[in-house]
Amino acid sequence: MEKIKVMIVGNNDNRIYEIKSLLRNDKVAFIGFSKHDENVLDKSISLKPHVMIIQCEDEYIAAIDLAEKIYIKIPGCAVILLCDSFDVSMIEKVMLAGVRKVLQFPIDAATLTENIELAHYMEKSRMENSDMAGSNNMQSRIVTVFGAKGGIGKTTITVNLAVSLAKMGKKVAVIDADLQFGDVNVYFDIDPKDTISELSQGNDAGDIDAIKRMMALHFSGVSIVCAPKSPEYAEYVSPKNIETMINTMRPFYDYIIIDTAPVFNDITMAAIENSNLVLLISVQDISTLRNTKITLNILESLQQKEKTELVINRLTKGLVSLKDMQRVLNEAVKNTITFDFKTATTAHNKGIPIVLDAPKSEIGKDLKKLANYVVNTIDHRVS
């Protein structure tokens, strides 16, 4: 049974955390949250939740205004207001805005889940009897590439996925969020003048013109936000910078691909929570397999596993077979990348993505297949 995708909006961090903690069950999936700011609508359109919970204290007008916009812009999304207290004189405005439920703190997990299910059912029923379904187009798809260990090919996949999507005619951007040792620019053979740290220091993460000015442009058409030139500059970039940047870029790109460090830090989590799809990269060795299993468990506890797809890189015949990996991980593997050290190394040393340097090689074909899979998977999930 498909879980109900829930997004939370609010400005009280403690309340957001409290609501999020109530959603850990097998009926709902927390897919992200947003501050109630100028970017909230763009982020909501991109994530396309089944249910949005708007946490409000006394800012009823702003909450109702957002609910009305969600009702129009995201057909099929049910809105729930969750308040500390509620002014009954606002009830008519709430109803006219299309709000399905008004709930009050304190609330327990069972009651909240029950109301989420009911709100979703009511909105789904409305949509089934309406010709509005499918009238909204998602502005941007966010894909995070993550792995439980360094040196397993995350950046190779990020770069080649981006170029493959660009070759399909998509407008693509890459954010290198491996802030200490990110080298996406090396794979593109680019020496950037500005990086994500300069953008963050200047508080320009919310200015699309500033972002575009500092981006590096590859001849394939991919735009790149490069990682800091030295590890000590990583501290200038916060999770809020990453989230603001993603939200600012959404209306201008079909796909935003985020390369990450092999650690569960705040930056990585900001990328994962703002993504439509997470590609979890693994290879055929025992230590990486163990770390991948742990990662899947963590993603499940964070309600992020449903949007995660395994990709087995450097696939070859060995002691650990693909069948063994699927059994240990208890996950189906739909995407594999052939091991071809010579082709990959030659392309890397040239600074040319594999799909451009050796498109007819087995590894090049596998990377192109992955791009097609990403497009089909995301479009299916957000439809």
N, C-alpha and C positions, 0 to 999 in steps of 0.2 A: 504494500500500500504506500502510495506516494505521501511523503510528509508535507505538511503545510508550511510554506516558506514565510517566515516572520521577520520583518524589519522593525527596528525601534528608532523613534525620533524623540529627542529631548535635549535639554541643556543641563540637567542635573545628573552629574556623573554617578553619584551614589545610587540614585533611582534607576538609572540605566543598568548599572551592574546588578541591582536587585531584580529587575525584571528579567534580565538575561539569565540569571541563575534559576528562575522559575521555569524556563523553557527547555530544560534538559530532560526530555522524555522521547518516546518513540513515535509520537504523533506530530510533533512540530520540529522545525529546523530553523535555528537562528541564522540568518544569512548576512547580517550587517546592521550597523547603526549609523546615525548621522546627527550632528548638531542641527538645531532648528535655525539654519542660516540661509544665505542666498544660494547655496549649492544643493540644498536638500532635495529640491524637485528633480534636478538632473540626476542625482545619485539614485533616487527612487525609481525613475524611469528606466535607468540602466539595470538595476537589480531586479526590478519587476516582482515585488513580493506578492504573495497571496493575501497576506494580512499585514497591515501597518499599525503598530501601537504608537500613539502619540502621547508621550508623557507630558502632562502639563500641571502647573500649580495654580497660577491665577491668570496666565496669559491665554485666556479662552479665545479671544478674537484671532490671534495668530494661529492657534491650533485649528480653529474652525476654517480659517482661510486656507490653510494647507490641506485639510480634509477635502474641501471643495475642489481644489486643484487636482488632488489625487483621484477623486471620483471621475473627473473629466479626462485626465491624462492617462490614467492606468485602469482601463476597464477590467473588472475582475478582481481588483484589490479592495478588500474590506478594511475599513478604518475603525479602530477602537481607541477611544479616549480613556486614558488611565490617569485619574486625578487624585490629589490629596483631599480635595473637597470639590463640590460642584454647585454652581449657582443655578438653581432651577429656572431662573428667568431666561437662561440661555438655551433651554431645551428645544425651542422652536427653531432657532438658528442651527443648532446641532443637527436636527432632523433634516432640514433643508439642504445642509451640506453633504448629506449622504452618509453620516456616521452611523455605523451599525450598532455599536455598543458604547455605553458610558459606564466605566467601572471605577471603583474607588479603592485607594490604599487604606489599610493593609489588605492584601489579597493572597490567597494560597495558590500553589501551583495547579492543583486540580480544578479550582474554579476558573483560573485564568485559561487553562487549556480547554476547558469545556466551552467557554465563551469564544475562544479563537475558532474552535471547530464549528460552532453555531454561526458565527459571523461569516466564515468562509463558505459554509453550506448555503447561506442565504444569498450571498453575492454570486456564487456559482450558479445557483438556480436562476437568478435574475439574468445572468449572462446567457444562459442556455435558451432563454426566451427573448433574446434581444439580438438585433443585427449589428450590435456594436463590437462584438468580439473580433479581434484581429485588426481593429482600426488604428492601433497604436504601433509605431515602429520604435524599436530600441535604438538609442542614439549610439551607443558604443559598447563593445564587448571587452572585458578585462580578463586577461589570462595571466596567471602567475605560474612561473616555472620554479619548482622547489625540489630540493633533494636533501636526504638525511646525512649526506657526507660530501666532502669536497672532492673535486677531481673526477666526477662521474659523468660529466658532459652536459650539465645544465645550460651553460652559456652557449655551447655548440647548438643545442636544440633551440634555445631562445632566438639566436641570430638567424638560423635557417628557417625557423617557423615564421619569423617576421618577414624575411625576404620572400618566402613561398606565398604568403598572404598578399604581399605587395604585387607579386607576379600575377595574382588573380584579379588585380585591379582594386584591391582594398587600400584604403589610406591607413597606414600603420605607423605606430610610434613604439619605441622601446624605452623603458625606464630601467637603468642599471641600479638596482637597490642593494647590491652587494657593496656597501659603502666603504669598506676598508680595502678590499682587494678585487673589486669589480674590474673586469677587463673586456667588456663588450666592445669598446672602441678599438681594441687590438684586433679582434676578429673581423671588424669592418675596415681595418687599416686606416683609422682616423686618429689624429692628434687634436683633441678638443681644446679650444681656447677657454671656454667656460664649462663648468660642471654643475651638478646638482647642489653642491655646497655653496657656490656663489649665489645661486638662485635663492637658496634658503636663507643665507645671511642677509640678502637684500629684501627679504619678506615679499618676494615677487612670485611665490608659488601659486598665488591666486590670480595672476595677470597673464593671460594667454599670450599677449604680445611679448612680454618679457621671457616667457618659456620658449617661444619660437625663436627669439633672438639668440638664445644660448644653446639651442639644440644643434647638434651636428646632423647634416643631411648626407646620406649615402646615395651613390648613383642609382641604386635599385629603387629609390623612392622612400626608403625607411628613414624616419626621423628618430634621433637618439638623444636621450637625456643621459649624459655620461656620469659615471661614478667619480667621486673626488680623486684628484691626482695623487693624494697621499693619505694614508690611514688616519692621521690626526685630524683631518678635516671632516671626518665622519660625524663627529659630535655636533656639528652645526645643523645636521639634518634630523628633524624629529618626526615621529609618526604622523603628527598633525600636518607637517609639510608634505609628506607623501600623500596623505588623503586629500589635502587641498589641491595638490597638483593633479591627481587623478580626476577629481571632480571638475577641475578647470578644463582639462583636456578632453573630457568625454564628448562634448558636442562637435569636436573637430576631427575625430579619428574614428574609423570603423573598428579598429582593434588596437588595444594598448597591451603590449606584452611586458611583463615585469620579471626581470631576472633577480634572484635573491641569494643571500648568503645561506650556507647550510646550517643555520641555527634558528631556533625559535626565539627571536627577539621581538621587540615592539614594532620595529620596521617591517619585519617579515609578516607579522600578524596583521598589520595595517593593510599590507598588500593582499594577503589571503582573504581577509574579511570583506575587502572591496571588490573581489573578483567574482566573475561568473563561472570561471573554470580554473581549477588548479591541476597542473600537470606535475605529478610526483615521479621524479626520475629515480630509477634504481638500476643496479647492474648485478651480474651473477657472481657475487662472492658472499661468503657467510656474514662478514661484519656489516656490509651494506644491507643485506637482507634483514639482519637483526634490527638495524637502525630504522629501516623502512617499516617494519612491523610496529615498532614503538611509535613512529610518526603517524601511522594510520590510526592507532589507538588514541593519540593525542588529538588528531583532527576530529575523530568521532566524538570525543568528550567536549570539544569546542563547537560541535554542530557544524563542522565544515567538511565532513567526509563525503557527503552526498554529491558535492560538486567537484570531487577529486577523481582524477583518472590516472592510473598507473601507466608509465612508459618504461619499458625495459630497454636500456641502451647497451650497445656493444654486445648484442646477442651472438653467441657462438656455441658450439658443442663443447660441453665440459662436465665436470662432476655435478654441478648444480644445474639441472635442466629447467626449462620454462615451466614444465608441469610441476616440478618440485617447488618452484617459487610461488606458483598459484596456490598450491596446497598449503604451504607455510603461511602465506599472507592471507589466505582465505578470500582472495579477490581474483576476479577475472582480469586477464591482461589482453587488451584489445589492440595495443600499439607496441611494436618492437622496432628497434633500429639495429640493423646489421653491423657487426664489428668489422671495420675496414680501416685499420691503423694507417696504412699508406695514403689512402685517398684523403682521410680526415687531416692527417698531419701536413700533407702537401698544401691543402686548401688553407689551413690555419697559418702556415708559414708565409703563404702568399698574401694573407689578409683578404682572401676572397671566400665568401660563404660556399659551402659544399654544393648547394643547389644551383649555384651559378658556375662554379669551377668544374664540377663533375655531375651534371644533372642526370646522366644516363647510368651512373653507377648504382649499385644496389642500395648503398647508403643514401644516395641522393633521392632515389625513388621512395625509400622508406620515409624520409623527411617530408617529401611532398605528400605522401599518404597521410602523415600525421596532420599536416595543415588542412587537408580535406576533411579529416575526421573532426578536427577542432571546429571548423565552420559548421559542419552538419550537427555536431553534438550541441553546440551553444544555441543554434537556431531552434533545434528541437526542444531544448530545455526552457527557452524563453517564449516559446509559442503558446 
